[in-house]
Amino acid sequence: MAFDRFGRNINYLRISLTDRCNLRCVYCMPEDMTFRPRSELLQDDELARLVRLFSGLGFHKFRLTGGEPTVRANVVQLVATMAATPGVEKLAMTTNGLLLDRLAQPLADAGLQRVNISIDTLDPHKFKKLTRWGEVEDVWRGIRAAEAAGLEIKLNAVVVRNYNDGEDVVDLARLTLYQPWQVRFIEMMPFGDVADFQLSGVVTQAELQETIAGALGELRPVNQGVLDGEASLFQLDGAPGKIGFISSISQPFCASCNRARLTADGRLRLCLLREKEVDLMTPLRAGATDEELEAIIKKGIWWKPWGHGLAQDVIPLNRVMSEIGG
């Protein structure tokens, strides 16, 4: 098992399969984003080896991210390889859903269990404005395909002030009255070149709760307030679904953090909002043994920071979100 110096058992790895994306969301990356050459990213065999090593160290939950993970070549075979790795108990993916209409069933057959689908508004015009390139109807086709494939579904909405912080939030929350999905509202976090925009656009959990309750009625806490991963859960009266809030800015959950991130270019990032990373690709490609790589991983995990430093105006500037993985 992998423990940090604060006694937290780190057993959840988010793996970025690529820094590329087929959208250009305003809170994620500039429209003219430059991506890394594919040769500088972890290759299929390297990913498979690292997943095996992490699972051997007690990591049992894995989530595939990007960029947009479904644009990665051989993504279905990658999922099948990871799902078949001893020790891998949970395998999920965060996706914009645009390619799920043709990939949901193959991914489910390969062993994927859950999809977290990003949909920040149901309004087609606002969706286009937020994503720059996207069509909300394509996301809905992906959601229906995931449902038909039997995948567990969570919907993620990043809320941006003056973009989608009013009726859009209510419309998304209302879905839980009719669907057994978890709809999660995420406070925007600051990264890299778009940090100023992100900080000015934060909408807090308290504001969101007030907006939803004012339109749809009381929000009742679920599980006595115990977090579901990083989300605090609530439910509307009579709703089969749940409403979650991921509030890294206004209500940090660092004390219960059990996750690390593997970037597409082979860096182990120990905290989403800290710049410290551990290079795994260089020793891997230099011929390091499994034992040597495990030692590097364990040492890195030991030095995982307690939490972010946003309260002290410490903002990670070395990458934007798409270069880290959600």
Beta strands, then each sheet from edge to edge (+ up, - down):
strand 1: 12-16
strand 2: 61-65
strand 3: 90-95
strand 4: 114-118
strand 5: 152-159
strand 6: 182-187
strand 7: 219-221
strand 8: 232-236
strand 9: 242-246
strand 10: 259-262
strand 11: 267-269
strand 12: 277-279
sheet 1: 7+ 8- 9+ 6+ 5+ 4+ 3+ 2+ 1+ 10+ 11- 12+
end
